[in-house]
């Protein structure tokens, strides 16, 4: 009987280990973009916006622009919400702006608060002269990165359709030239689908992985995405025919443990409904990934 009992114990132990082996960790932070507050019926004041985001169940929301940073940060702090990312346009044509700029004040304020500043890159002077423009851009970025390093703030290039830097490979070139550990890249699903098409995703994720600091996701349609409008490329998470879960799984399986941001630009759905649906879908992604064989 003792021998049989030991065999049973070993069988149960092996079965238990097998169950645990099926569970994969999925602890990546998830937050909504601040542009969710431009959706229908979204509250106007920062205080009400923070309260809505918290009520739905998000722990963080991003900011946009330099002007209202401190007021927005204060409203989030009162609700116990994080500000993981700030989206701020960087214009190469302005060159390096010296002195105690608003951006530097933001960087100082964000010391040790895990802030990522994402930069869509714009330029009229260098739009058709990337060789010269890239050199100017790297000068600006490296000076900012060296300043931000003392405050543990990270910077990321944000590829954006129709702007100076719109492709993953261009962003990768700039990050490589800069050679700073606190300069990385954002992978924007909607912009990637618009600029490069869905067939190129896996190869692009592989190339960018060493520099990847944030991934933006949303619902979208599949097919000839380069010719689609934003109303098809940016939908609430869980909507559209594109399999966003497969994309998230791909990024995770490549070893990504960083942030995912919810792109909400110009969605024509009630703010609370869109954000609730997206968070529910995200949680379903987590369950599906963690229990996948």
Secondary structure as UniProt FT lines:
FT   HELIX           2..22
FT   STRAND          30..32
FT   HELIX           34..38
FT   TURN            40..41
FT   HELIX           46..56
FT   STRAND          60..61
FT   STRAND          63..64
FT   TURN            67..68
FT   HELIX           69..79
FT   STRAND          85..87
FT   STRAND          90..91
FT   HELIX           92..94
FT   HELIX           102..109
FT   TURN            110..112
FT   STRAND          116..119
FT   STRAND          121..122
FT   TURN            125..128
FT   HELIX           130..149
FT   TURN            150..152
FT   STRAND          154..158
FT   TURN            161..162
FT   HELIX           168..178
FT   TURN            181..182
FT   STRAND          183..188
FT   HELIX           189..195
FT   HELIX           198..200
FT   HELIX           201..208
FT   HELIX           209..211
FT   STRAND          212..217
FT   HELIX           225..227
FT   HELIX           230..233
FT   TURN            237..238
FT   HELIX           244..253
FT   TURN            254..255
FT   STRAND          259..262
FT   TURN            265..266
FT   HELIX           271..290
//
